C-alpha cells in the first residue's frame, strides 16, 4: 500500500506550530535547544516542507509546554 501525504495538512500543522511558538515568545533557536532538535528541522516543519512524526510532535509540544493535541488544533 502506498503512503499518501496531505500536503495542505502538513503546511497547516507547521503554521500552527509557528503560531504557538510565537505565542510563547519562543524563538526557533530556543525551541531547537529545548527540544534537542536542529534549527533547520524546525524551520522545515514550520514551512510545511517535511511531514514530521508523531513522536517529534510530542517532543515539540513538551518543549512548548502545551498538550500535543494543540499542535493539531487548526481549522480546516
N, C-alpha and C positions, 0 to 999 in steps of 0.2 A: 504494500500500500504506500502510495506517495504522500509525503508530508506537504501540507498546504500552509502557507504563511499569509495571514491577513495583514497586508502592508499598512492599511489605514489604522488598524488596531494597534500595531507596533508603534506607529507615529503618534497616536493619541496617548499611549502609555508614556512615551518619552516626554511629551508635552506636559502631562500631568506630573511626572516625576520632577521636571524643572519647576513647575508651579509650586509644588510642595516644598522643594528645596529652597526656593527663593522666599517662600512664606516663613521659613525657619531661619532666614538670614544666614544661610549656609552657602558658601561658595563651592564650586565643583572641586577645588583643591581640598577644602575641608572635608567634603563628602568622601573624596578619594581616600584621605587619611583615615577617617572614621570607619570606612567600610573595608579598608585594606585592598582597594581596587586601584587600577590605573586610571588616572585622569582621562586619558583618551578613551577608555572603555565607557566611562560615564558620559562623556561627550557624545559618543556614538549612540548610546542608548537614548539620550535626550533628543537627539536629532532623528531618531527613528531609523537609524541605519543598520542596527542589529536587533535581532529578536532574542531578548535575554531569557535566561532560565528562571523558573520559579524560585529556585534556591538563591539566585542572585537578587531577585526582587525582595526576598526575605532579608537578606543582608542589608540591602539599601533601606528598607523600612526600619530595621533595627537601628541603623546608623542615624536615621532621621527622627527616631523615636515616635513613629506612627505605626498603626496596625497595617499589616501588609495589604489588606483589602482596600485601604485608602488609595494605594497606588493604582488600583484598577477601577476606582470610582470616578468615571468620567462619562459625560453624556454621549449618546450615540449620534 
